[in-house]
Amino acid sequence: MAKPGNVKDLAKLVASAKAPFELVGTGTKRKLGRTVEGAKLDLSAFSKIIAYEPDELILECGAAAKLADVQKLLAGKSQMLP
C-alpha cells in the first residue's frame, strides 16, 4: 500500500500510475461504493483541517478528514454542512 506523507509525494505517485487506485483514508467508509481493482493509496496523512474562515464560509480540509471533526468545528460557529 502506498502511503505518501505530503502533496509532492502524492503527485509523483499519481503521475506515475498505470492503473486506478483504491483511495483509503481513515477507513470509516470502506464498505461503501464499488470495489476498485488497483493498488491501495493510503491518504491518512491528509486528515487535517487546513484552513477555516467562518466569516467567509470557507473550509479547506484534507482528503481523509473525518466528517465528525468537520461537523464539530462548524458547530462551534453555528454552521453546518448542507
N, C-alpha and C positions, 0 to 999 in steps of 0.2 A: 504494500500500500504506500503510495507516495504521500508525503506529508510536508508540503512546503511551509516554511516558517515566516515568509514575507512575500510581498507582492512581486518582487523581482524573481524569486524562485518559482512562484506560481506562473508567471508569464512565460518563463523558459519551458516549464512542463507543458503548458497548453500549446505553445508554439511548436513543440517537437512531437506532439501527439499524432498518432497514426490511427487512433480509434477513439470512440467515445469513452468518457469517464463516468463512473458512478460517483456522484458527489456525496460525501459524507461529512456532516457537521458534528453535532454532539450526539447524533443517533436517535433523537427523540421521535422522528417521523420516518424511520427507515422502512416501515412496513407499508407506507402509503405509496401510491403510484406503481408504475410498471417496473419490472426488473430490467436493469441495464446491463448489457454484456460489455464488459470492458474493465480496465483497471480501476481500482478504488482510489479516489482522490480525497484525502482527509483534509478538510478545511477548518478543523477545530482551532487552529491558530488564529482564525479570523472571527473570533466570537465576541469581540469587544464593541462597545458603543464608541464610535469615533468622534462624533460631534452632535450636540443637541442645542438648538436655539429655539426655546419655546415661544418667544415673542414673534419669531418669524415662521413658526410651524415647520422647522427644518430638523430632520433627524437623519443621521448617517450612521449605519452600523455594518459590521462585518457580515459575511455570508452565513456564518454559523452562530450569530447572536440568538440567544434564546428569546422566544416571544414573551415569556413571562417577565424577563428582565426589562424588555422594551415597554411592556404594559405598565409595569411598576414605576418606571421612570416617568412615563407620560402622566400617569395618575397623580403623581406628585405635583403636577401643574394643572390639574383638572382637564387633561387632554386624553384622547383615546384614539385608537385606530378605527377606521370605518368598518 
